[in-house]
């Protein structure tokens, strides 16, 4: 899909604040509220906007700890990779996951209440998957930036 200047302005604005009204977005983009609404619908329908989300404070919901975990799989086979991707999608503690190149096969961001919960998670998720060769975990000490916003040239 080709994005024009107005589409880009709308995308920049909704990434910063998805609670803006179509009237406010229209003012920013130089459109009527109705035209703005049509463009946003098209951007959603065509998959440019994948989701409208809120960034929630982990501490506010009792999940103050985050782990970044590097996973190595036993073998590089499509069925093993696909099976592991499905397991990741079914696991709510995994906030984001990436299939990567380099020393690890996957990098996961995992949300937990405390080390006891993380230890239980590792037993359930890592140790019960026979295709996992190993994993390394880093504990996040401070969340510096939390965004899903992509840089978009206007």
C-alpha positions in Angstrom: 0.0 0.0 0.0 1.3 3.5 -0.9 1.0 5.9 2.0 0.6 9.5 1.1 1.5 12.5 3.3 -1.9 12.6 5.0 -1.8 8.9 5.8 1.6 9.4 7.4 0.4 12.4 9.5 -2.5 10.3 10.7 -0.2 7.4 11.6 2.2 9.6 13.5 -0.6 11.2 15.4 -2.4 7.9 16.4 0.9 6.3 17.5 1.4 9.2 19.9 -2.1 9.2 21.2 -4.8 6.8 19.9 -7.5 8.6 22.0 -7.6 11.6 19.7 -11.0 12.2 18.2 -11.5 12.1 14.4 -12.1 15.8 14.6 -8.8 16.4 16.3 -7.0 14.1 13.9 -8.7 15.8 11.0 -7.4 19.2 12.1 -3.9 17.8 12.3 -4.1 16.2 8.8 -6.2 18.9 7.1 -9.2 16.7 6.7 -12.9 16.6 7.7 -13.7 14.2 10.5 -15.6 11.9 8.1 -12.6 11.8 5.6 -10.3 11.1 8.5 -12.5 8.3 9.7 -12.6 6.7 6.2 -8.8 6.9 6.0 -8.3 5.3 9.4 -10.7 2.5 8.5 -8.8 1.8 5.3 -5.5 1.8 7.2 -6.9 -0.7 9.7 -8.6 -2.8 7.0 -5.4 -3.0 5.0 -3.3 -4.0 8.0 -1.2 -0.8 8.2 -2.7 -0.2 11.7 -2.5 -3.7 13.3 -4.0 -2.8 16.7 -5.0 0.1 18.9 -3.4 -0.5 22.3 -2.8 1.0 25.7 0.6 0.8 27.4 -0.2 -0.3 31.0 2.1 0.2 33.9 3.4 -3.2 35.0 3.6 -2.1 38.7 0.0 -0.9 38.6 -1.2 -4.4 37.8 1.1 -6.3 40.1 3.6 -7.5 37.5 6.7 -5.3 38.2 9.4 -7.7 36.9 10.3 -8.2 33.3 12.8 -10.7 31.9 14.5 -10.7 28.5 15.2 -14.3 27.6 17.3 -15.7 24.8 16.2 -19.2 23.6 18.2 -21.7 21.6 16.4 -24.5 19.9 17.9 -28.0 19.4 17.4 -28.0 15.7 16.5 -25.6 12.9 13.5 -27.3 11.4 10.4 -25.5 10.2 8.0 -27.8 12.2 10.0 -27.1 15.4 10.1 -23.4 14.9 6.4 -23.3 14.0 5.4 -25.3 17.1 7.5 -23.0 19.3 5.9 -19.9 17.7 2.4 -21.3 18.5 3.4 -22.0 22.1 4.7 -18.4 22.4 1.4 -17.0 21.1 -0.6 -19.1 23.7 1.4 -17.8 26.6 0.1 -14.6 28.3 3.3 -14.0 30.3 5.2 -13.5 27.0 4.7 -9.8 26.1 6.7 -9.8 22.9 8.8 -12.3 21.0 11.2 -12.2 18.1 12.6 -14.9 15.9 16.2 -13.7 15.5 19.6 -14.4 13.9 22.8 -14.8 15.9 23.5 -16.8 19.0 19.8 -17.2 20.0 16.9 -18.4 17.9 14.3 -16.3 19.8 14.2 -13.4 22.2 11.3 -13.1 24.6 10.1 -10.3 26.9 8.4 -12.0 29.8 6.3 -10.3 32.5 6.1 -11.8 36.0 5.2 -10.8 39.6 8.4 -12.0 41.2 11.2 -14.5 40.9 9.0 -17.3 42.3 6.6 -16.8 39.4 9.5 -16.7 36.9 11.0 -19.9 38.3 7.6 -21.6 37.9 7.3 -20.2 34.4 10.7 -21.6 33.4 9.7 -25.0 34.6 6.4 -25.0 32.8 7.4 -23.3 29.6 11.1 -24.0 29.0 11.7 -27.4 30.7 8.6 -29.0 29.3 9.5 -28.1 25.7 11.9 -30.8 24.4 13.0 -28.7 21.5 14.6 -26.1 23.7 18.4 -26.6 23.9 18.9 -23.8 26.5 18.0 -20.3 27.6 19.6 -17.3 29.1 17.8 -14.6 31.1 18.5 -11.0 31.9 16.4 -9.3 34.6 15.2 -5.8 33.5 16.2 -3.3 36.2 14.5 -0.3 34.8 12.1 0.3 31.9 13.5 3.3 30.2 11.1 3.5 27.2 8.0 1.6 26.4 6.5 2.2 23.0 5.3 0.5 19.9 5.5 3.6 17.8 7.5 3.4 14.6 9.4 6.3 13.2 7.5 7.6 10.1 8.8 10.1 7.7 6.2 12.7 6.8 
